[in-house]
Amino acid sequence: MPHISANDLKVKGVVAIEAMLANQPEAIISVRGKERFVVMDMEQYHYLRECELEAALAQTRADLAEGRSIKGSPEEHVARLKAAA
């Protein structure tokens, strides 16, 4: 993954980010030679968020299929939380 130094970002601003993202969906910003941040365009960000939500939904479905769930009222849930605290 391509890198943008903090100094390049300071000197060139958003233009440095736009140049890097013209050919790939993500770029790393390095500070003093160490990778610190990742920048991406909004389309890539929304894609990754959708992937996270799909993974959470798949995990929930697996939990339900394996019986790793509890049915009950909101009041029962609050009571379980208080008892666990």
PyMOL commands that place a pseudoatom at each C-alpha (Angstrom):
pseudoatom trace, name=CA, resn=MET, resi=1, chain=A, elem=C, hetatm=0, pos=[0.000, 0.000, 0.000]
pseudoatom trace, name=CA, resn=PRO, resi=2, chain=A, elem=C, hetatm=0, pos=[1.438, 3.406, -0.910]
pseudoatom trace, name=CA, resn=HIS, resi=3, chain=A, elem=C, hetatm=0, pos=[2.605, 5.818, 1.771]
pseudoatom trace, name=CA, resn=ILE, resi=4, chain=A, elem=C, hetatm=0, pos=[2.193, 9.554, 2.210]
pseudoatom trace, name=CA, resn=SER, resi=5, chain=A, elem=C, hetatm=0, pos=[4.594, 11.124, 4.661]
pseudoatom trace, name=CA, resn=ALA, resi=6, chain=A, elem=C, hetatm=0, pos=[3.205, 13.563, 7.185]
pseudoatom trace, name=CA, resn=ASN, resi=7, chain=A, elem=C, hetatm=0, pos=[5.587, 16.128, 5.724]
pseudoatom trace, name=CA, resn=ASP, resi=8, chain=A, elem=C, hetatm=0, pos=[4.175, 15.619, 2.198]
pseudoatom trace, name=CA, resn=LEU, resi=9, chain=A, elem=C, hetatm=0, pos=[0.700, 15.985, 3.629]
pseudoatom trace, name=CA, resn=LYS, resi=10, chain=A, elem=C, hetatm=0, pos=[1.728, 19.159, 5.433]
pseudoatom trace, name=CA, resn=VAL, resi=11, chain=A, elem=C, hetatm=0, pos=[3.269, 20.658, 2.286]
pseudoatom trace, name=CA, resn=LYS, resi=12, chain=A, elem=C, hetatm=0, pos=[0.823, 19.438, -0.358]
pseudoatom trace, name=CA, resn=GLY, resi=13, chain=A, elem=C, hetatm=0, pos=[-2.353, 19.043, 1.693]
pseudoatom trace, name=CA, resn=VAL, resi=14, chain=A, elem=C, hetatm=0, pos=[-5.332, 17.180, 0.293]
pseudoatom trace, name=CA, resn=VAL, resi=15, chain=A, elem=C, hetatm=0, pos=[-3.723, 17.138, -3.165]
pseudoatom trace, name=CA, resn=ALA, resi=16, chain=A, elem=C, hetatm=0, pos=[-1.242, 14.523, -1.867]
pseudoatom trace, name=CA, resn=ILE, resi=17, chain=A, elem=C, hetatm=0, pos=[-4.120, 12.330, -0.708]
pseudoatom trace, name=CA, resn=GLU, resi=18, chain=A, elem=C, hetatm=0, pos=[-6.056, 12.767, -3.941]
pseudoatom trace, name=CA, resn=ALA, resi=19, chain=A, elem=C, hetatm=0, pos=[-2.982, 11.825, -5.979]
pseudoatom trace, name=CA, resn=MET, resi=20, chain=A, elem=C, hetatm=0, pos=[-2.459, 8.632, -3.995]
pseudoatom trace, name=CA, resn=LEU, resi=21, chain=A, elem=C, hetatm=0, pos=[-6.117, 7.631, -4.119]
pseudoatom trace, name=CA, resn=ALA, resi=22, chain=A, elem=C, hetatm=0, pos=[-6.299, 8.153, -7.887]
pseudoatom trace, name=CA, resn=ASN, resi=23, chain=A, elem=C, hetatm=0, pos=[-4.893, 4.640, -8.449]
pseudoatom trace, name=CA, resn=GLN, resi=24, chain=A, elem=C, hetatm=0, pos=[-5.810, 2.692, -5.321]
pseudoatom trace, name=CA, resn=PRO, resi=25, chain=A, elem=C, hetatm=0, pos=[-8.597, 2.692, -2.738]
pseudoatom trace, name=CA, resn=GLU, resi=26, chain=A, elem=C, hetatm=0, pos=[-6.401, 3.311, 0.349]
pseudoatom trace, name=CA, resn=ALA, resi=27, chain=A, elem=C, hetatm=0, pos=[-3.144, 4.990, 1.325]
pseudoatom trace, name=CA, resn=ILE, resi=28, chain=A, elem=C, hetatm=0, pos=[-1.079, 4.986, 4.513]
pseudoatom trace, name=CA, resn=ILE, resi=29, chain=A, elem=C, hetatm=0, pos=[0.098, 8.187, 6.179]
pseudoatom trace, name=CA, resn=SER, resi=30, chain=A, elem=C, hetatm=0, pos=[3.426, 7.734, 7.908]
pseudoatom trace, name=CA, resn=VAL, resi=31, chain=A, elem=C, hetatm=0, pos=[4.708, 9.941, 10.693]
pseudoatom trace, name=CA, resn=ARG, resi=32, chain=A, elem=C, hetatm=0, pos=[8.456, 9.941, 11.291]
pseudoatom trace, name=CA, resn=GLY, resi=33, chain=A, elem=C, hetatm=0, pos=[8.754, 6.792, 9.207]
pseudoatom trace, name=CA, resn=LYS, resi=34, chain=A, elem=C, hetatm=0, pos=[6.084, 4.843, 11.086]
pseudoatom trace, name=CA, resn=GLU, resi=35, chain=A, elem=C, hetatm=0, pos=[2.716, 3.882, 9.641]
pseudoatom trace, name=CA, resn=ARG, resi=36, chain=A, elem=C, hetatm=0, pos=[0.080, 5.784, 11.630]
pseudoatom trace, name=CA, resn=PHE, resi=37, chain=A, elem=C, hetatm=0, pos=[-3.102, 6.365, 9.624]
pseudoatom trace, name=CA, resn=VAL, resi=38, chain=A, elem=C, hetatm=0, pos=[-5.023, 5.056, 6.637]
pseudoatom trace, name=CA, resn=VAL, resi=39, chain=A, elem=C, hetatm=0, pos=[-7.004, 7.321, 4.343]
pseudoatom trace, name=CA, resn=MET, resi=40, chain=A, elem=C, hetatm=0, pos=[-9.540, 6.236, 1.764]
pseudoatom trace, name=CA, resn=ASP, resi=41, chain=A, elem=C, hetatm=0, pos=[-12.277, 7.712, -0.334]
pseudoatom trace, name=CA, resn=MET, resi=42, chain=A, elem=C, hetatm=0, pos=[-15.861, 7.586, 0.900]
pseudoatom trace, name=CA, resn=GLU, resi=43, chain=A, elem=C, hetatm=0, pos=[-16.858, 4.850, -1.545]
pseudoatom trace, name=CA, resn=GLN, resi=44, chain=A, elem=C, hetatm=0, pos=[-14.204, 2.531, -0.086]
pseudoatom trace, name=CA, resn=TYR, resi=45, chain=A, elem=C, hetatm=0, pos=[-15.190, 3.501, 3.462]
pseudoatom trace, name=CA, resn=HIS, resi=46, chain=A, elem=C, hetatm=0, pos=[-18.854, 2.696, 2.797]
pseudoatom trace, name=CA, resn=TYR, resi=47, chain=A, elem=C, hetatm=0, pos=[-17.856, -0.609, 1.205]
pseudoatom trace, name=CA, resn=LEU, resi=48, chain=A, elem=C, hetatm=0, pos=[-15.813, -1.592, 4.271]
pseudoatom trace, name=CA, resn=ARG, resi=49, chain=A, elem=C, hetatm=0, pos=[-18.629, -0.583, 6.639]
pseudoatom trace, name=CA, resn=GLU, resi=50, chain=A, elem=C, hetatm=0, pos=[-21.033, -2.736, 4.632]
pseudoatom trace, name=CA, resn=CYS, resi=51, chain=A, elem=C, hetatm=0, pos=[-18.593, -5.649, 4.906]
pseudoatom trace, name=CA, resn=GLU, resi=52, chain=A, elem=C, hetatm=0, pos=[-18.459, -5.180, 8.690]
pseudoatom trace, name=CA, resn=LEU, resi=53, chain=A, elem=C, hetatm=0, pos=[-22.241, -5.180, 8.911]
pseudoatom trace, name=CA, resn=GLU, resi=54, chain=A, elem=C, hetatm=0, pos=[-22.483, -8.305, 6.740]
pseudoatom trace, name=CA, resn=ALA, resi=55, chain=A, elem=C, hetatm=0, pos=[-19.939, -10.051, 8.981]
pseudoatom trace, name=CA, resn=ALA, resi=56, chain=A, elem=C, hetatm=0, pos=[-21.896, -9.074, 12.106]
pseudoatom trace, name=CA, resn=LEU, resi=57, chain=A, elem=C, hetatm=0, pos=[-25.108, -10.358, 10.532]
pseudoatom trace, name=CA, resn=ALA, resi=58, chain=A, elem=C, hetatm=0, pos=[-23.425, -13.655, 9.606]
pseudoatom trace, name=CA, resn=GLN, resi=59, chain=A, elem=C, hetatm=0, pos=[-22.135, -14.028, 13.187]
pseudoatom trace, name=CA, resn=THR, resi=60, chain=A, elem=C, hetatm=0, pos=[-25.598, -13.317, 14.580]
pseudoatom trace, name=CA, resn=ARG, resi=61, chain=A, elem=C, hetatm=0, pos=[-27.149, -15.911, 12.284]
pseudoatom trace, name=CA, resn=ALA, resi=62, chain=A, elem=C, hetatm=0, pos=[-24.516, -18.442, 13.348]
pseudoatom trace, name=CA, resn=ASP, resi=63, chain=A, elem=C, hetatm=0, pos=[-25.172, -17.690, 17.023]
pseudoatom trace, name=CA, resn=LEU, resi=64, chain=A, elem=C, hetatm=0, pos=[-28.907, -18.173, 16.507]
pseudoatom trace, name=CA, resn=ALA, resi=65, chain=A, elem=C, hetatm=0, pos=[-28.371, -21.430, 14.598]
pseudoatom trace, name=CA, resn=GLU, resi=66, chain=A, elem=C, hetatm=0, pos=[-26.102, -22.772, 17.365]
pseudoatom trace, name=CA, resn=GLY, resi=67, chain=A, elem=C, hetatm=0, pos=[-28.502, -21.773, 20.122]
pseudoatom trace, name=CA, resn=ARG, resi=68, chain=A, elem=C, hetatm=0, pos=[-26.229, -19.065, 21.518]
pseudoatom trace, name=CA, resn=SER, resi=69, chain=A, elem=C, hetatm=0, pos=[-29.073, -16.674, 22.246]
pseudoatom trace, name=CA, resn=ILE, resi=70, chain=A, elem=C, hetatm=0, pos=[-31.571, -15.920, 24.979]
pseudoatom trace, name=CA, resn=LYS, resi=71, chain=A, elem=C, hetatm=0, pos=[-35.201, -15.023, 24.459]
pseudoatom trace, name=CA, resn=GLY, resi=72, chain=A, elem=C, hetatm=0, pos=[-36.886, -12.732, 26.941]
pseudoatom trace, name=CA, resn=SER, resi=73, chain=A, elem=C, hetatm=0, pos=[-38.363, -9.368, 27.663]
pseudoatom trace, name=CA, resn=PRO, resi=74, chain=A, elem=C, hetatm=0, pos=[-36.379, -6.139, 27.964]
pseudoatom trace, name=CA, resn=GLU, resi=75, chain=A, elem=C, hetatm=0, pos=[-36.995, -6.243, 31.711]
pseudoatom trace, name=CA, resn=GLU, resi=76, chain=A, elem=C, hetatm=0, pos=[-35.493, -9.734, 31.939]
pseudoatom trace, name=CA, resn=HIS, resi=77, chain=A, elem=C, hetatm=0, pos=[-32.489, -8.550, 29.978]
pseudoatom trace, name=CA, resn=VAL, resi=78, chain=A, elem=C, hetatm=0, pos=[-31.939, -5.584, 32.307]
pseudoatom trace, name=CA, resn=ALA, resi=79, chain=A, elem=C, hetatm=0, pos=[-32.253, -7.926, 35.296]
pseudoatom trace, name=CA, resn=ARG, resi=80, chain=A, elem=C, hetatm=0, pos=[-29.548, -10.234, 33.792]
pseudoatom trace, name=CA, resn=LEU, resi=81, chain=A, elem=C, hetatm=0, pos=[-27.277, -7.240, 33.242]
pseudoatom trace, name=CA, resn=LYS, resi=82, chain=A, elem=C, hetatm=0, pos=[-27.737, -6.027, 36.813]
pseudoatom trace, name=CA, resn=ALA, resi=83, chain=A, elem=C, hetatm=0, pos=[-27.103, -9.518, 38.181]
pseudoatom trace, name=CA, resn=ALA, resi=84, chain=A, elem=C, hetatm=0, pos=[-23.893, -9.791, 36.158]
pseudoatom trace, name=CA, resn=ALA, resi=85, chain=A, elem=C, hetatm=0, pos=[-22.563, -6.434, 37.403]
for i in range(1, 85): cmd.bond("trace and resi %d" % i, "trace and resi %d" % (i + 1))
show_as sticks, trace
zoom trace
